[in-house]
Amino acid sequence: MSVPSSILLAPEDNVVVATLAIAAGEALPGGVRAATKIDPGHKVAIRPIHAGDPVVKYAQAIGRATSDIEAGEHVHSHNLSFDQDRLAISPQGAPEEASAADRARTFMGYRRGDGRAATRNYIGIIASVNCSTTVCRAIAEEANRRILPKYDGIDGFVPIVHDQGCGMSSTGDGMMNLHRTLAGYARHVNFGGALMVGLGCEVNQLTLYGQSGAGQEKRHFNIQEAGGSRRSVERALGILDEIAEEVGRQRRVAIPVSEIIVGLQCGGSDGLSGITANPALGAAVDILAAAGGTAILSETSEIYGAEHLLRSRAANGAVAAKLDGLLAWWENYVALHGASLDNNPSPGNKRGGLTTILEKSLGAVAKGGRSPLNAVYGYAERVTEHGLVFMDTPGYDPVSATGQVAGGANVIAFTTGRGSCFGCRPAPSIKLTSNTALFRAMEEDMDIDCGVIASGEATIAGLGREIFDLIIDTASGKKTKSELFGYGDNEFVPWHLGATL
């Protein structure tokens, strides 16, 4: 089968994207020939673009030409710059629909005592402060060695550790963020039980969290009161043995697919991410949302330039206004630190063909499909609305996913074009590649190859349904590649706001 070397994403576009390496002189759409070699994921002009004119991709402006660009020339950072302008919204089309059979589907999950649905059955050991992280790791290691073999129904003991909790104000955004995040993990549905361990004198006191969980076994104590580090480990093992006896009896049961909550992530994006993996994940999101499930789109700094596409789908004016407020906050936030939101594309992003934040954001938003935007949440805020929702987070993947999991995500779907490695226990993380070369190079880390869309072997809709099926299988206990390797103990990274005192 002949594979096209480039793709025109919309009739309005004045560039095409290389799906394969394009040789100098090779024919392009519209009778144009490439002036130079073009790498996969990169853009090439298919008509002349004058200096100051918008470069158009996805039928949206992704920046302005900084010099005259002839048809056939490579379009990238050397001749394209960030610009605030937006083009008129082009029709986005209708979302993928869920059939009656889709809506009737179930997954095999754990039904907690408060009625919530879990996809895993872990026990968490949560540090309230950096000072207790080493002890928490030691507790988890010993519990996995001494307690876990006695219980087939427990997936493992997970240390949730971080570098905050003291040396910070007891009030303000920083403490509120940390408290909301830790409370979200302590009550996370994928933890059948949790133990919180503090030092004793920290700002983030354990008394802020309470002893009992809703439908979960939850306890806490301080190292200073326990008599030191080794004694704390032994005390913890006694408590965890009691918790494990209850949690280990739980078994999977059939649960409606509407109770799956997927956090949407992208990291290490390339020029094909917005063409293959992200829209394919978006197609899966549309089916899930139509079936009553929930998908959390995040990374506020990486929707900048595409927020108008989400605003146009907002369920009401209040949702649109809240989204606009987040973007205004971020513009001020980065300005205070002498930065720009256009600084976001990383060197790896640019080597993969991405140029400006506008281009990156237009591709990133595709992860949310075409469903209505039903709600907007703050970082780590508990998600209660169904369908597509948005959570305010940075673009940095560990921080963003941490907020989503704290908000209730019981599965993560993560797209990558350059090869991001990630896991975030207690939520399983599915990895989707934008190109086949990456899938082949890192197959031990990647779950689905979306590069088959660029080669013409699959459609966005067809691969979207495959991803939807994998989400259900994963929620039912199928281990992802990142779980098989053991990712997830080091990726808990709460958003750090405020001064270190």
Order of alpha helices (4+ residues) and beta strands (2+ residues): beta-beta-beta-beta-beta-beta-beta-beta-beta-alpha-beta-beta-beta-alpha-beta-alpha-beta-beta-alpha-alpha-beta-beta-alpha-beta-alpha-alpha-alpha-alpha-beta-beta-alpha-beta-beta-alpha-beta-alpha-alpha
